[in-house]
Structure formats: C-alpha cells, structure tokens
Amino acid sequence: MPRRRGPDLPHLPSKGRLVTATVLTATVVLIVLVQVYPLVWLLLTSFRTASDFAGGNPFALPSDLTLDNYSRAFATGNLGLNVLNSLIVTLGASALIVVAGMMAAFALQVLGFRLSGFVRALFLLGIIVPVQIALVPLFIDYSRVGLLDTHLSMIIPLAAFALPMAVYLFSSFYEYIPREMYEAASLDGAGPYRIFGQITLPLSLNTIITVVLVNSIFIWNDFIFANTFVLSDGLKTIPLGLQNYIGAMGNTDWTATFAAVCVTVTPLLLVFLVLNKAMINGLESGATKG
C-alpha cells in the first residue's frame, strides 16, 4: 500500500529552519514576558509591606509579605461598591450592545431593504466619531431629563459608541451563514422573528462572546463617561474609586492601590481566560471576515 504523502513544506536548509524556529520561539517568549510581567509584578507588589516598597527597590522581589494591603484597600475606599457599580454598567451596556447590534445586523444583512448598504455605512462611520464631542451635549440632555448621576447615564453612551463595531462584527458573521437555511425555514412557514430566534441566535453564540469580551474591557475601565456623568460617591465605578487612595498633598498609598487594582482586574481576567476559546472560535467563524 503506497504511503500517503504529507503536505509539501517550503524547501529550507536544516540550519535555516533551525534559525527561523529559534527566532519565532524567542519572539513568542518575549511577547509573553512583556504581557505577563506587569501582572506578576502587580500581584507581588500588592503583598509587599509599605515600608519595603518605599524603602527598597520597587521592582525587586518582596522581602516580606502581608495581607494588610487588601484590608486597607477595602477600608480606604468603597471598593466593593465600586466593583458592583462597574459590574452593573458593564453588564447593562454589554446586553444593550448585543441586542441592538444583533437586531441591526440581522435587518441589514439577512432581511435586507432599500438603502441597507447606506445605513450600514452610516453605522460604520460611527467608529471614527470621538467620544469627547458628545460629553457636553449629553451632560445638558441628561440634566434636563433627570438621567444625570445614574447608571443609565453611563450605560447609554458606552453602548452607543460600541454599537458600530458590534454591527460590523455581526453583519460580517451573518454574511457567511448559508442563505439556504433561511430559505428552508421560510418555506416551512417561519417568520423573521422565528428565524432570528431559532437559527441566527444559536449560531451567533461565539460572536456574541467575542463582542462582549472586546467591549467589556473598555467598559470596565471607562473613566471619561463616569467622571463626567457621575456626581455621587455611591455610583462611582472602579476607575473613579481608585482616586480615593490619593491622600492629602498627593500622597498615595501605593501598596493598597495595587491591592485594589488586583481585586478589580481579577474578575475580568478570569472571565477572559474562561471564554478565551469561545472568543477565538467567534473570530475564526467569520466575526472578522468581510
């Protein structure tokens, strides 16, 4: 029985292949170190004593470990409330982005209508609009309708400015769903809502995760909208809450600040690690095609 030939590989001398593999490995290791080192340093510094951090080399290994930084981080500011507010804003904005983005993309790409291409182009133009130009008009409008200093005052603009990219991602994915599936469902008597709920929605799970993860990073760390529309301490999100660790004359409790940052970064990092494969599948299945 003849042996099956494998795929043809580019003809390279053995020494050339070894050099290429070494360079690629070194590049990957360097990228990993650059990405992981700040997180490791942040974690180790959050366990250092204040005197060790102030008197020694801040980038050296800690000589003494303590959990007092975490207790001080919760005592200095409303860290738990800040995390809760950030969670409410992130979940609310993400849900609004997914629902509005999916519906808009379904109408533009699947149902189609006259001037749908023009409407899609208008959505994509929103990507280049800077958020700063909306701060003053939104502040005035919110103060008139009573939305100022509420969770909605942050959720609405965060979702609105992320919507163009979400529409693009969902539209690009829907483009690669076979039209025969929709035609078969229509012949069986399914209407647009049933097609959306039973065909499009289940197939879009990985793309939904991709859209949520991509936008959650920016929403979780948003400062500009929270700093503009939030006036009370009870609604402060994490970026605003970290200002509580700056004392009089600009003195900063650095070790407690690093402990607070660790607490706030951990949930998002865990979610990203758990859903990382689904995000990659969403990207590979058409979320970035088009």
Disulfide bonds with the S-S distance in Angstrom:
none
